[in-house]
Amino acid sequence: MTPVSAGDQARELIDRIRASLPGGQVREVHMFGVIAVMVDDAMAVAVRKDGSLLVRVDPAEDACLLENPDASRAEMGAGRSMGEGWIRVEATALRSDAALVGWLEAATRHLAQRKPTHS
């Protein structure tokens, strides 16, 4: 059995994310050592090399989502919190499509709130 490399693990997760996201313009952007998945030019999630996921969520949902044992406050370097609304989800928690979709829904809810309304 051939081991899965970190790059392959990240690519597989990105492919699953793209297949699970609702309509809209979806693209990938390499930044800060991650691959951000943008929906209509706003970052929804970012995939790290180890297959974990950085999820941008509504700060009002932050505390509830952090109750998940596989979720933690995202950090930009050791000990430097990214703050409320930024959550890191362990790769092991994303094995099922249902779990992945749950995190994507949290991210897209936040994006929907941020979109300006046009009159």
LOLUMPA-685531 format. One record per residue: residue number from 1; residue in one letter; x, z, y of N, C-alpha, C, O in turn. Coordinates in nm, 2 decimals, padded with zeros to 4 digits. Example, Ala and Ser with C-alpha at 12.3 -4.5 7.8 and 13.67 -1.06 7.14 Angstrom:
BEGIN
<vexfi=1; seke=A; npx=01.32; npz=00.78; npy=-00.57; capx=01.23; capz=00.78; capy=-00.45; cpx=01.32; cpz=00.78; cpy=-00.33; opx=01.42; opz=00.85; opy=-00.33>
<vexfi=2; seke=S; npx=01.28; npz=00.71; npy=-00.22; capx=01.37; capz=00.71; capy=-00.11; cpx=01.29; cpz=00.79; cpy=00.00; opx=01.34; opz=00.80; opy=00.11>
This chain:
BEGIN
<vexfi=1; seke=M; npx=00.09; npz=00.00; npy=-00.12; capx=00.00; capz=00.00; capy=00.00; cpx=00.09; cpz=00.00; cpy=00.12; opx=00.18; opz=00.08; opy=00.13>
<vexfi=2; seke=T; npx=00.06; npz=-00.09; npy=00.22; capx=00.14; capz=-00.10; capy=00.34; cpx=00.09; cpz=00.00; cpy=00.44; opx=-00.03; opz=00.00; opy=00.47>
<vexfi=3; seke=P; npx=00.18; npz=00.08; npy=00.50; capx=00.13; capz=00.17; capy=00.60; cpx=00.08; cpz=00.10; cpy=00.73; opx=00.14; opz=-00.01; opy=00.76>
<vexfi=4; seke=V; npx=-00.01; npz=00.16; npy=00.80; capx=-00.06; capz=00.10; capy=00.92; cpx=00.02; cpz=00.14; cpy=01.03; opx=00.04; opz=00.26; opy=01.05>
<vexfi=5; seke=S; npx=00.08; npz=00.05; npy=01.11; capx=00.16; capz=00.09; capy=01.22; cpx=00.07; cpz=00.14; cpy=01.34; opx=-00.05; opz=00.11; opy=01.34>
<vexfi=6; seke=A; npx=00.14; npz=00.21; npy=01.43; capx=00.06; capz=00.26; capy=01.55; cpx=00.00; cpz=00.15; cpy=01.62; opx=-00.12; opz=00.16; opy=01.67>
<vexfi=7; seke=G; npx=00.07; npz=00.04; npy=01.64; capx=00.02; capz=-00.08; capy=01.71; cpx=-00.11; cpz=-00.14; cpy=01.64; opx=-00.20; opz=-00.18; opy=01.71>
<vexfi=8; seke=D; npx=-00.10; npz=-00.14; npy=01.51; capx=-00.21; capz=-00.20; capy=01.43; cpx=-00.33; cpz=-00.10; cpy=01.44; opx=-00.45; opz=-00.15; opy=01.45>
<vexfi=9; seke=Q; npx=-00.31; npz=00.03; npy=01.44; capx=-00.41; capz=00.13; capy=01.45; cpx=-00.48; cpz=00.11; cpy=01.59; opx=-00.61; opz=00.12; opy=01.59>
<vexfi=10; seke=A; npx=-00.41; npz=00.10; npy=01.69; capx=-00.46; capz=00.08; capy=01.83; cpx=-00.54; cpz=-00.05; cpy=01.83; opx=-00.65; opz=-00.05; opy=01.89>
<vexfi=11; seke=R; npx=-00.49; npz=-00.16; npy=01.78; capx=-00.55; capz=-00.29; capy=01.79; cpx=-00.69; cpz=-00.28; cpy=01.71; opx=-00.79; opz=-00.34; opy=01.76>
<vexfi=12; seke=E; npx=-00.69; npz=-00.22; npy=01.60; capx=-00.81; capz=-00.21; capy=01.52; cpx=-00.92; cpz=-00.13; cpy=01.60; opx=-01.03; opz=-00.17; opy=01.60>
<vexfi=13; seke=L; npx=-00.88; npz=-00.02; npy=01.66; capx=-00.97; capz=00.05; capy=01.74; cpx=-01.02; cpz=-00.03; cpy=01.86; opx=-01.14; opz=-00.03; opy=01.89>
<vexfi=14; seke=I; npx=-00.94; npz=-00.10; npy=01.93; capx=-00.98; capz=-00.19; capy=02.04; cpx=-01.08; cpz=-00.29; cpy=01.99; opx=-01.18; opz=-00.32; opy=02.06>
<vexfi=15; seke=D; npx=-01.06; npz=-00.35; npy=01.88; capx=-01.15; capz=-00.45; capy=01.82; cpx=-01.29; cpz=-00.39; cpy=01.79; opx=-01.39; opz=-00.44; opy=01.82>
<vexfi=16; seke=R; npx=-01.28; npz=-00.26; npy=01.74; capx=-01.41; capz=-00.19; capy=01.71; cpx=-01.48; cpz=-00.16; cpy=01.84; opx=-01.61; opz=-00.17; opy=01.85>
<vexfi=17; seke=I; npx=-01.41; npz=-00.12; npy=01.94; capx=-01.47; capz=-00.09; capy=02.07; cpx=-01.54; cpz=-00.21; cpy=02.13; opx=-01.65; opz=-00.21; opy=02.17>
<vexfi=18; seke=R; npx=-01.47; npz=-00.32; npy=02.13; capx=-01.52; capz=-00.45; capy=02.18; cpx=-01.65; cpz=-00.49; cpy=02.11; opx=-01.75; opz=-00.53; opy=02.17>
<vexfi=19; seke=A; npx=-01.65; npz=-00.47; npy=01.98; capx=-01.77; capz=-00.51; capy=01.90; cpx=-01.89; cpz=-00.41; cpy=01.93; opx=-02.00; opz=-00.45; opy=01.90>
<vexfi=20; seke=S; npx=-01.86; npz=-00.29; npy=01.97; capx=-01.96; capz=-00.19; capy=01.99; cpx=-02.01; cpz=-00.18; cpy=02.13; opx=-02.12; opz=-00.12; opy=02.15>
<vexfi=21; seke=L; npx=-01.94; npz=-00.23; npy=02.23; capx=-01.99; capz=-00.22; capy=02.37; cpx=-02.11; cpz=-00.31; cpy=02.39; opx=-02.12; opz=-00.42; opy=02.34>
<vexfi=22; seke=P; npx=-02.20; npz=-00.26; npy=02.48; capx=-02.31; capz=-00.35; capy=02.52; cpx=-02.26; cpz=-00.47; cpy=02.60; opx=-02.14; opz=-00.48; opy=02.63>
<vexfi=23; seke=G; npx=-02.35; npz=-00.55; npy=02.64; capx=-02.31; capz=-00.67; capy=02.72; cpx=-02.24; cpz=-00.63; cpy=02.85; opx=-02.22; opz=-00.51; opy=02.88>
<vexfi=24; seke=G; npx=-02.19; npz=-00.73; npy=02.92; capx=-02.11; capz=-00.71; capy=03.04; cpx=-01.98; cpz=-00.77; cpy=03.01; opx=-01.94; opz=-00.81; opy=02.90>
<vexfi=25; seke=Q; npx=-01.90; npz=-00.79; npy=03.12; capx=-01.77; capz=-00.84; capy=03.11; cpx=-01.67; cpz=-00.74; cpy=03.06; opx=-01.66; opz=-00.63; opy=03.12>
<vexfi=26; seke=V; npx=-01.61; npz=-00.76; npy=02.94; capx=-01.52; capz=-00.67; capy=02.88; cpx=-01.38; cpz=-00.73; cpy=02.88; opx=-01.37; opz=-00.85; opy=02.83>
<vexfi=27; seke=R; npx=-01.28; npz=-00.66; npy=02.92; capx=-01.15; capz=-00.71; capy=02.92; cpx=-01.05; cpz=-00.59; cpy=02.89; opx=-01.09; opz=-00.47; opy=02.91>
<vexfi=28; seke=E; npx=-00.93; npz=-00.62; npy=02.85; capx=-00.83; capz=-00.53; capy=02.82; cpx=-00.72; cpz=-00.53; cpy=02.93; opx=-00.68; opz=-00.64; opy=02.97>
<vexfi=29; seke=V; npx=-00.67; npz=-00.42; npy=02.97; capx=-00.57; capz=-00.41; capy=03.07; cpx=-00.46; cpz=-00.31; cpy=03.02; opx=-00.49; opz=-00.19; opy=02.99>
<vexfi=30; seke=H; npx=-00.34; npz=-00.35; npy=03.01; capx=-00.23; capz=-00.27; capy=02.98; cpx=-00.18; cpz=-00.19; cpy=03.10; opx=-00.15; opz=-00.24; opy=03.20>
<vexfi=31; seke=M; npx=-00.19; npz=-00.05; npy=03.09; capx=-00.14; capz=00.03; capy=03.20; cpx=-00.10; cpz=00.17; cpy=03.15; opx=-00.16; opz=00.23; opy=03.06>
<vexfi=32; seke=F; npx=00.01; npz=00.22; npy=03.21; capx=00.05; capz=00.35; capy=03.18; cpx=00.07; cpz=00.39; cpy=03.03; opx=00.04; opz=00.50; opy=02.99>
<vexfi=33; seke=G; npx=00.11; npz=00.29; npy=02.95; capx=00.13; capz=00.31; capy=02.81; cpx=00.01; cpz=00.31; cpy=02.73; opx=00.01; opz=00.35; opy=02.61>
<vexfi=34; seke=V; npx=-00.11; npz=00.27; npy=02.78; capx=-00.23; capz=00.26; capy=02.71; cpx=-00.29; cpz=00.12; cpy=02.73; opx=-00.24; opz=00.05; opy=02.81>
<vexfi=35; seke=I; npx=-00.39; npz=00.09; npy=02.65; capx=-00.47; capz=-00.03; capy=02.67; cpx=-00.61; cpz=00.01; cpy=02.72; opx=-00.69; opz=00.06; opy=02.64>
<vexfi=36; seke=A; npx=-00.63; npz=-00.01; npy=02.85; capx=-00.77; capz=00.03; capy=02.90; cpx=-00.87; cpz=-00.08; cpy=02.87; opx=-00.83; opz=-00.20; opy=02.87>
<vexfi=37; seke=V; npx=-00.98; npz=-00.04; npy=02.83; capx=-01.09; capz=-00.13; capy=02.81; cpx=-01.19; cpz=-00.12; cpy=02.93; opx=-01.25; opz=-00.02; opy=02.95>
<vexfi=38; seke=M; npx=-01.19; npz=-00.23; npy=03.00; capx=-01.27; capz=-00.24; capy=03.12; cpx=-01.40; cpz=-00.30; cpy=03.10; opx=-01.41; opz=-00.40; opy=03.03>
<vexfi=39; seke=V; npx=-01.51; npz=-00.25; npy=03.16; capx=-01.64; capz=-00.31; capy=03.15; cpx=-01.68; cpz=-00.33; cpy=03.29; opx=-01.69; opz=-00.24; opy=03.38>
<vexfi=40; seke=D; npx=-01.70; npz=-00.46; npy=03.32; capx=-01.74; capz=-00.50; capy=03.46; cpx=-01.64; cpz=-00.45; cpy=03.56; opx=-01.68; opz=-00.39; opy=03.66>
<vexfi=41; seke=D; npx=-01.51; npz=-00.46; npy=03.53; capx=-01.40; capz=-00.42; capy=03.61; cpx=-01.38; cpz=-00.27; cpy=03.63; opx=-01.31; opz=-00.23; opy=03.73>
<vexfi=42; seke=A; npx=-01.45; npz=-00.18; npy=03.55; capx=-01.43; capz=-00.04; capy=03.56; cpx=-01.38; cpz=00.01; cpy=03.43; opx=-01.44; opz=-00.03; opy=03.32>
<vexfi=43; seke=M; npx=-01.29; npz=00.10; npy=03.42; capx=-01.24; capz=00.15; capy=03.30; cpx=-01.34; cpz=00.24; cpy=03.23; opx=-01.39; opz=00.34; opy=03.28>
<vexfi=44; seke=A; npx=-01.37; npz=00.20; npy=03.10; capx=-01.46; capz=00.28; capy=03.02; cpx=-01.38; cpz=00.38; cpy=02.94; opx=-01.41; opz=00.50; opy=02.94>
<vexfi=45; seke=V; npx=-01.29; npz=00.32; npy=02.86; capx=-01.20; capz=00.40; capy=02.77; cpx=-01.06; cpz=00.34; cpy=02.77; opx=-01.04; opz=00.23; opy=02.83>
<vexfi=46; seke=A; npx=-00.96; npz=00.41; npy=02.72; capx=-00.83; capz=00.36; capy=02.70; cpx=-00.78; cpz=00.40; cpy=02.56; opx=-00.80; opz=00.52; opy=02.52>
<vexfi=47; seke=V; npx=-00.72; npz=00.31; npy=02.50; capx=-00.67; capz=00.34; capy=02.36; cpx=-00.52; cpz=00.37; cpy=02.37; opx=-00.44; opz=00.29; opy=02.43>
<vexfi=48; seke=R; npx=-00.48; npz=00.48; npy=02.31; capx=-00.34; capz=00.52; capy=02.31; cpx=-00.27; cpz=00.46; cpy=02.18; opx=-00.34; opz=00.43; opy=02.09>
<vexfi=49; seke=K; npx=-00.14; npz=00.46; npy=02.18; capx=-00.07; capz=00.40; capy=02.07; cpx=-00.10; cpz=00.47; cpy=01.94; opx=-00.10; opz=00.41; opy=01.83>
<vexfi=50; seke=D; npx=-00.13; npz=00.60; npy=01.94; capx=-00.16; capz=00.68; capy=01.82; cpx=-00.30; cpz=00.66; cpy=01.77; opx=-00.34; opz=00.72; opy=01.67>
<vexfi=51; seke=G; npx=-00.38; npz=00.58; npy=01.84; capx=-00.52; capz=00.56; capy=01.80; cpx=-00.61; cpz=00.66; cpy=01.86; opx=-00.73; opz=00.65; opy=01.83>
<vexfi=52; seke=S; npx=-00.57; npz=00.75; npy=01.94; capx=-00.66; capz=00.84; capy=02.01; cpx=-00.72; cpz=00.77; cpy=02.13; opx=-00.67; opz=00.66; opy=02.17>
<vexfi=53; seke=L; npx=-00.82; npz=00.82; npy=02.19; capx=-00.90; capz=00.76; capy=02.29; cpx=-00.91; cpz=00.84; cpy=02.41; opx=-00.93; opz=00.96; opy=02.41>
<vexfi=54; seke=L; npx=-00.88; npz=00.78; npy=02.53; capx=-00.91; capz=00.85; capy=02.66; cpx=-01.04; cpz=00.80; cpy=02.70; opx=-01.07; opz=00.68; opy=02.71>
<vexfi=55; seke=V; npx=-01.13; npz=00.89; npy=02.73; capx=-01.27; capz=00.86; capy=02.77; cpx=-01.30; cpz=00.91; cpy=02.90; opx=-01.28; opz=01.03; opy=02.93>
<vexfi=56; seke=R; npx=-01.35; npz=00.83; npy=02.99; capx=-01.40; capz=00.87; capy=03.12; cpx=-01.54; cpz=00.90; cpy=03.11; opx=-01.62; opz=00.81; opy=03.08>
<vexfi=57; seke=V; npx=-01.58; npz=01.02; npy=03.14; capx=-01.72; capz=01.07; capy=03.13; cpx=-01.77; cpz=01.13; cpy=03.26; opx=-01.69; opz=01.16; opy=03.35>
<vexfi=58; seke=D; npx=-01.90; npz=01.14; npy=03.27; capx=-01.96; capz=01.21; capy=03.38; cpx=-01.91; cpz=01.36; cpy=03.38; opx=-01.93; opz=01.43; opy=03.28>
<vexfi=59; seke=P; npx=-01.86; npz=01.40; npy=03.49; capx=-01.81; capz=01.54; capy=03.50; cpx=-01.92; cpz=01.64; cpy=03.47; opx=-01.89; opz=01.75; opy=03.42>
<vexfi=60; seke=A; npx=-02.05; npz=01.61; npy=03.49; capx=-02.16; capz=01.70; capy=03.45; cpx=-02.17; cpz=01.71; cpy=03.30; opx=-02.23; opz=01.81; opy=03.25>
<vexfi=61; seke=E; npx=-02.12; npz=01.61; npy=03.22; capx=-02.13; capz=01.62; capy=03.08; cpx=-02.00; cpz=01.68; cpy=03.02; opx=-01.99; opz=01.70; opy=02.90>
<vexfi=62; seke=D; npx=-01.90; npz=01.69; npy=03.10; capx=-01.76; capz=01.72; capy=03.05; cpx=-01.76; cpz=01.85; cpy=02.96; opx=-01.71; opz=01.84; opy=02.85>
<vexfi=63; seke=A; npx=-01.81; npz=01.96; npy=03.01; capx=-01.80; capz=02.08; capy=02.93; cpx=-01.87; cpz=02.07; cpy=02.80; opx=-01.82; opz=02.12; opy=02.69>
<vexfi=64; seke=C; npx=-01.98; npz=02.01; npy=02.79; capx=-02.06; capz=01.99; capy=02.67; cpx=-01.98; cpz=01.90; cpy=02.57; opx=-01.97; opz=01.93; opy=02.45>
<vexfi=65; seke=L; npx=-01.92; npz=01.79; npy=02.62; capx=-01.84; capz=01.70; capy=02.54; cpx=-01.72; cpz=01.77; cpy=02.48; opx=-01.67; opz=01.74; opy=02.37>
<vexfi=66; seke=L; npx=-01.66; npz=01.86; npy=02.56; capx=-01.54; capz=01.93; capy=02.52; cpx=-01.56; cpz=02.03; cpy=02.41; opx=-01.47; opz=02.09; opy=02.36>
<vexfi=67; seke=E; npx=-01.69; npz=02.06; npy=02.38; capx=-01.72; capz=02.15; capy=02.27; cpx=-01.69; cpz=02.08; cpy=02.14; opx=-01.68; opz=02.15; opy=02.04>
<vexfi=68; seke=N; npx=-01.68; npz=01.95; npy=02.13; capx=-01.64; capz=01.88; capy=02.01; cpx=-01.50; cpz=01.93; cpy=01.98; opx=-01.41; opz=01.92; opy=02.06>
<vexfi=69; seke=P; npx=-01.47; npz=01.97; npy=01.85; capx=-01.34; capz=02.02; capy=01.82; cpx=-01.23; cpz=01.91; cpy=01.82; opx=-01.11; opz=01.95; opy=01.83>
<vexfi=70; seke=D; npx=-01.26; npz=01.79; npy=01.82; capx=-01.16; capz=01.68; capy=01.82; cpx=-01.14; cpz=01.63; cpy=01.97; opx=-01.07; opz=01.53; opy=01.99>
<vexfi=71; seke=A; npx=-01.20; npz=01.69; npy=02.06; capx=-01.19; capz=01.65; capy=02.20; cpx=-01.11; cpz=01.76; cpy=02.28; opx=-01.12; opz=01.88; opy=02.25>
<vexfi=72; seke=S; npx=-01.03; npz=01.71; npy=02.38; capx=-00.96; capz=01.80; capy=02.46; cpx=-00.94; cpz=01.74; cpy=02.60; opx=-00.97; opz=01.62; opy=02.62>
<vexfi=73; seke=R; npx=-00.90; npz=01.83; npy=02.70; capx=-00.88; capz=01.78; capy=02.83; cpx=-00.77; cpz=01.68; cpy=02.83; opx=-00.66; opz=01.71; opy=02.77>
<vexfi=74; seke=A; npx=-00.78; npz=01.56; npy=02.88; capx=-00.68; capz=01.46; capy=02.88; cpx=-00.57; cpz=01.51; cpy=02.98; opx=-00.59; opz=01.57; opy=03.08>
<vexfi=75; seke=E; npx=-00.45; npz=01.47; npy=02.94; capx=-00.33; capz=01.51; capy=03.02; cpx=-00.25; cpz=01.38; cpy=03.05; opx=-00.24; opz=01.29; opy=02.97>
<vexfi=76; seke=M; npx=-00.19; npz=01.38; npy=03.17; capx=-00.10; capz=01.28; capy=03.21; cpx=00.04; cpz=01.34; cpy=03.21; opx=00.09; opz=01.38; opy=03.31>
<vexfi=77; seke=G; npx=00.10; npz=01.34; npy=03.09; capx=00.22; capz=01.42; capy=03.07; cpx=00.19; cpz=01.56; cpy=03.03; opx=00.08; opz=01.61; opy=03.05>
<vexfi=78; seke=A; npx=00.29; npz=01.62; npy=02.96; capx=00.27; capz=01.76; capy=02.91; cpx=00.23; cpz=01.86; cpy=03.02; opx=00.30; opz=01.88; opy=03.12>
<vexfi=79; seke=G; npx=00.11; npz=01.92; npy=03.00; capx=00.06; capz=02.02; capy=03.09; cpx=00.01; cpz=01.97; cpy=03.22; opx=-00.02; opz=02.06; opy=03.31>
<vexfi=80; seke=R; npx=-00.01; npz=01.84; npy=03.24; capx=-00.07; capz=01.79; capy=03.37; cpx=-00.21; cpz=01.74; cpy=03.34; opx=-00.22; opz=01.62; opy=03.31>
<vexfi=81; seke=S; npx=-00.30; npz=01.82; npy=03.36; capx=-00.44; capz=01.79; capy=03.33; cpx=-00.49; cpz=01.67; cpy=03.42; opx=-00.45; opz=01.66; opy=03.54>
<vexfi=82; seke=M; npx=-00.56; npz=01.58; npy=03.36; capx=-00.62; capz=01.47; capy=03.44; cpx=-00.75; cpz=01.52; cpy=03.51; opx=-00.81; opz=01.45; opy=03.59>
<vexfi=83; seke=G; npx=-00.80; npz=01.64; npy=03.48; capx=-00.91; capz=01.69; capy=03.54; cpx=-01.05; cpz=01.67; cpy=03.47; opx=-01.05; opz=01.60; opy=03.37>
<vexfi=84; seke=E; npx=-01.15; npz=01.72; npy=03.53; capx=-01.28; capz=01.71; capy=03.48; cpx=-01.33; cpz=01.56; cpy=03.47; opx=-01.30; opz=01.48; opy=03.56>
<vexfi=85; seke=G; npx=-01.39; npz=01.53; npy=03.36; capx=-01.44; capz=01.39; capy=03.34; cpx=-01.34; cpz=01.30; cpy=03.26; opx=-01.37; opz=01.19; opy=03.24>
<vexfi=86; seke=W; npx=-01.22; npz=01.36; npy=03.22; capx=-01.12; capz=01.28; capy=03.15; cpx=-01.10; cpz=01.36; cpy=03.02; opx=-01.05; opz=01.47; opy=03.02>
<vexfi=87; seke=I; npx=-01.14; npz=01.29; npy=02.90; capx=-01.13; capz=01.36; capy=02.77; cpx=-01.05; cpz=01.27; cpy=02.68; opx=-01.06; opz=01.15; opy=02.68>
<vexfi=88; seke=R; npx=-00.97; npz=01.34; npy=02.60; capx=-00.89; capz=01.28; capy=02.49; cpx=-00.96; cpz=01.31; cpy=02.36; opx=-00.99; opz=01.43; opy=02.33>
<vexfi=89; seke=V; npx=-00.98; npz=01.21; npy=02.28; capx=-01.05; capz=01.22; capy=02.15; cpx=-00.94; cpz=01.18; cpy=02.04; opx=-00.89; opz=01.07; opy=02.05>
<vexfi=90; seke=E; npx=-00.92; npz=01.27; npy=01.95; capx=-00.83; capz=01.25; capy=01.84; cpx=-00.87; cpz=01.12; cpy=01.76; opx=-00.99; opz=01.10; opy=01.74>
<vexfi=91; seke=A; npx=-00.77; npz=01.05; npy=01.71; capx=-00.79; capz=00.93; capy=01.63; cpx=-00.87; cpz=00.96; cpy=01.50; opx=-00.96; opz=00.89; opy=01.46>
<vexfi=92; seke=T; npx=-00.85; npz=01.08; npy=01.44; capx=-00.92; capz=01.12; capy=01.32; cpx=-01.07; cpz=01.13; cpy=01.34; opx=-01.15; opz=01.12; opy=01.25>
<vexfi=93; seke=A; npx=-01.11; npz=01.16; npy=01.47; capx=-01.25; capz=01.18; capy=01.50; cpx=-01.32; cpz=01.04; cpy=01.52; opx=-01.44; opz=01.04; opy=01.54>
<vexfi=94; seke=L; npx=-01.25; npz=00.93; npy=01.52; capx=-01.31; capz=00.80; capy=01.55; cpx=-01.32; cpz=00.71; cpy=01.43; opx=-01.34; opz=00.59; opy=01.44>
<vexfi=95; seke=R; npx=-01.30; npz=00.77; npy=01.31; capx=-01.30; capz=00.69; capy=01.19; cpx=-01.44; cpz=00.62; cpy=01.16; opx=-01.45; opz=00.51; opy=01.12>
<vexfi=96; seke=S; npx=-01.55; npz=00.69; npy=01.20; capx=-01.68; capz=00.64; capy=01.17; cpx=-01.73; cpz=00.56; cpy=01.30; opx=-01.69; opz=00.60; opy=01.41>
<vexfi=97; seke=D; npx=-01.80; npz=00.46; npy=01.27; capx=-01.85; capz=00.38; capy=01.39; cpx=-01.95; cpz=00.46; cpy=01.47; opx=-01.96; opz=00.45; opy=01.59>
<vexfi=98; seke=A; npx=-02.03; npz=00.55; npy=01.40; capx=-02.12; capz=00.64; capy=01.47; cpx=-02.05; cpz=00.73; cpy=01.57; opx=-02.09; opz=00.75; opy=01.69>
<vexfi=99; seke=A; npx=-01.94; npz=00.79; npy=01.53; capx=-01.86; capz=00.87; capy=01.62; cpx=-01.80; cpz=00.79; cpy=01.74; opx=-01.81; opz=00.84; opy=01.85>
<vexfi=100; seke=L; npx=-01.75; npz=00.68; npy=01.71; capx=-01.70; capz=00.59; capy=01.82; cpx=-01.81; cpz=00.56; cpy=01.92; opx=-01.79; opz=00.56; opy=02.04>
<vexfi=101; seke=V; npx=-01.92; npz=00.51; npy=01.87; capx=-02.03; capz=00.47; capy=01.95; cpx=-02.08; cpz=00.59; cpy=02.04; opx=-02.11; opz=00.57; opy=02.16>
<vexfi=102; seke=G; npx=-02.08; npz=00.71; npy=01.99; capx=-02.11; capz=00.83; capy=02.07; cpx=-02.03; cpz=00.84; cpy=02.19; opx=-02.07; opz=00.87; opy=02.30>
<vexfi=103; seke=W; npx=-01.89; npz=00.83; npy=02.17; capx=-01.80; capz=00.84; capy=02.28; cpx=-01.82; cpz=00.72; cpy=02.38; opx=-01.81; opz=00.74; opy=02.50>
<vexfi=104; seke=L; npx=-01.84; npz=00.60; npy=02.33; capx=-01.86; capz=00.48; capy=02.41; cpx=-01.99; cpz=00.50; cpy=02.49; opx=-01.99; opz=00.46; opy=02.61>
<vexfi=105; seke=E; npx=-02.09; npz=00.56; npy=02.44; capx=-02.21; capz=00.58; capy=02.51; cpx=-02.19; cpz=00.68; cpy=02.63; opx=-02.24; opz=00.66; opy=02.73>
<vexfi=106; seke=A; npx=-02.11; npz=00.78; npy=02.60; capx=-02.08; capz=00.88; capy=02.71; cpx=-02.00; cpz=00.81; cpy=02.82; opx=-02.03; opz=00.83; opy=02.94>
<vexfi=107; seke=A; npx=-01.91; npz=00.72; npy=02.79; capx=-01.83; capz=00.64; capy=02.89; cpx=-01.92; cpz=00.55; cpy=02.96; opx=-01.91; opz=00.54; opy=03.09>
<vexfi=108; seke=T; npx=-02.01; npz=00.47; npy=02.89; capx=-02.09; capz=00.38; capy=02.96; cpx=-02.20; cpz=00.44; cpy=03.05; opx=-02.25; opz=00.39; opy=03.15>
<vexfi=109; seke=R; npx=-02.25; npz=00.56; npy=03.01; capx=-02.34; capz=00.64; capy=03.09; cpx=-02.28; cpz=00.67; cpy=03.23; opx=-02.34; opz=00.65; opy=03.33>
<vexfi=110; seke=H; npx=-02.15; npz=00.71; npy=03.22; capx=-02.08; capz=00.74; capy=03.34; cpx=-02.06; cpz=00.61; cpy=03.43; opx=-02.08; opz=00.62; opy=03.55>
<vexfi=111; seke=L; npx=-02.03; npz=00.50; npy=03.37; capx=-02.01; capz=00.37; capy=03.44; cpx=-02.15; cpz=00.33; cpy=03.51; opx=-02.15; opz=00.29; opy=03.62>
<vexfi=112; seke=A; npx=-02.26; npz=00.35; npy=03.43; capx=-02.39; capz=00.31; capy=03.49; cpx=-02.42; cpz=00.39; cpy=03.61; opx=-02.48; opz=00.34; opy=03.71>
<vexfi=113; seke=Q; npx=-02.38; npz=00.52; npy=03.62; capx=-02.40; capz=00.60; capy=03.73; cpx=-02.32; cpz=00.56; cpy=03.85; opx=-02.36; opz=00.58; opy=03.97>
<vexfi=114; seke=R; npx=-02.20; npz=00.51; npy=03.83; capx=-02.11; capz=00.47; capy=03.93; cpx=-02.14; cpz=00.34; cpy=04.00; opx=-02.09; opz=00.31; opy=04.11>
<vexfi=115; seke=K; npx=-02.21; npz=00.25; npy=03.93; capx=-02.24; capz=00.12; capy=03.98; cpx=-02.32; cpz=00.13; cpy=04.10; opx=-02.43; opz=00.19; opy=04.10>
<vexfi=116; seke=P; npx=-02.28; npz=00.06; npy=04.21; capx=-02.36; capz=00.06; capy=04.33; cpx=-02.49; cpz=-00.02; cpy=04.31; opx=-02.49; opz=-00.12; opy=04.23>
<vexfi=117; seke=T; npx=-02.59; npz=00.02; npy=04.37; capx=-02.72; capz=-00.06; capy=04.36; cpx=-02.72; cpz=-00.16; cpy=04.48; opx=-02.69; opz=-00.12; opy=04.59>
<vexfi=118; seke=H; npx=-02.76; npz=-00.28; npy=04.45; capx=-02.77; capz=-00.38; capy=04.56; cpx=-02.92; cpz=-00.40; cpy=04.59; opx=-03.00; opz=-00.41; opy=04.51>
<vexfi=119; seke=S; npx=-02.95; npz=-00.40; npy=04.72; capx=-03.08; capz=-00.41; capy=04.77; cpx=-03.11; cpz=-00.56; cpy=04.80; opx=-03.22; opz=-00.59; opy=04.84>
